Amino acid sequence: MASAAFTAVPAAADDIVLGASVQLTGSSANTGRYYKDAYTFAIEKINAAGGVRVGGEKRKLALKIYDNQSDVNLSVRQYTQLVAKDKVALLLGPFASNFALADSAVSEKYQVPMVQGGGASDQIFSRKFKYIFGTLAPASNYFGSTVKMLKELQPAPKTVALLYADDAFDVSVGEGTRPLLKEAGFNIVMDEKYSSNASDFNSLLSQIKSNGAEVVLVAGHETEILNFVRQAKSLAVAPKMYSFTVGVPSEDFRKALGADADYAFGMTAWLPSAKLKDRWFGDAATFAKEYKAKFNYDPDYHAASGAADIEALAQAIENAGDTDPAKVRDALAKLNFDSLYGKIAFGENGQIDLPQTVIQVQGNELKAIYGPDGLIEKPKYPMPAWNAR
């Protein structure tokens, strides 16, 4: 084993040990920390309330995490160790679709349920696996709310550029968004796949400038999005709007770009609303406040989905009255409860489907713009030229 386990919540003899391999170091560590922190926080909250009721007794949860160092091959080996050697009761997921795609094969092989809120690629859930459950909405529909909003913008855009990285999540986004745009009547003037972890977007940006795309939709990783925005500014490429699958909900994204983050659109399946009632935290607003106080940064949907993964396993254990993996798996498939993240009810393929809310950076604030019921706030549109801000 190339890295030692990080025992986030130590185990006593009778505790129910949950296992995970998460990006604590390496290129994805900035997002990986959301999952470690959310898992830890939710378990501590449940334990403070007495733990999980199993049959007639209350039992505490414990957490064993390995650092996969942002290496998918290491992650697979660590999940194998968690099940085969460490004998953890149940599994939590890593961050990122390519990791969840590979790691879920381990949970399926050993028939130990994995609940994960880090991978949204449709590929993960198209294999008819019985032991993988996901709390992120399908990647193919990430831009669904955005496309609906585009039809209502004034002046109405006609041309769209679609860019996506070549990993499992972003390919699913591209494949799902393309028909949505066509059905909505938009002219796709650019449809380009780029290499994951690309740092140079000058060629793609030059194409955007020359083909006159009014709207630019980008599916990628946060570092890529930061480079894209910085290079768009340096080349003075300013379409009427751009929207990104990641980054925009994150405080780090806005800090990294400063004023240059203004006007950027994004999406989130979760906002810390007091309307989202919850058994363990009371509501999502309370969760967000307590999370910020504990970890000194704001939670986004990654953290909320991670906490919901813990709650789903806890609820399934209680419903099953047992920690037997097969019984917990069957209980997960039948779940229907309210969490701080929203309604948790898995579809036949093991994935939930929460609608995305379109968000936008407006000055120093992140605003909810468009949701399932239509326009929430007025978007700042069209985006002005960089030198006119």
Secondary structure, DSSP 8 states (H G I E B T S, - for coil): --S-EEEEE---TT-EEEEEEE-SSSTTHHHHHHHHHHHHHHHHHHHHTT-EEETTEEE-EEEEEEE-TT-HHHHHHHHHHHHHTS--SEEE--SSHHHHHHHHHHHHHHT--EEESS---GGGGSS--SSEEE-S--GGGTTHHHHHHHTT-SS---EEEEEEESSHHHHHHHHHHHHHHHHTT-EEEEEEEE-TT----HHHHHHHHHHT-SEEEEE--HHHHHHHHHHHHHTT---SEEEESSSTT-HHHHHHHGGGGTT-EEEES----TTSEETTTEEHHHHHHHHHHHHSS---HHHHHHHHHHHHHHHHHHHHTS--HHHHHHHHHT--EEETTEEE---TTSB-----EEEEEETTEEEEEEETTEE-S----S---GGG-
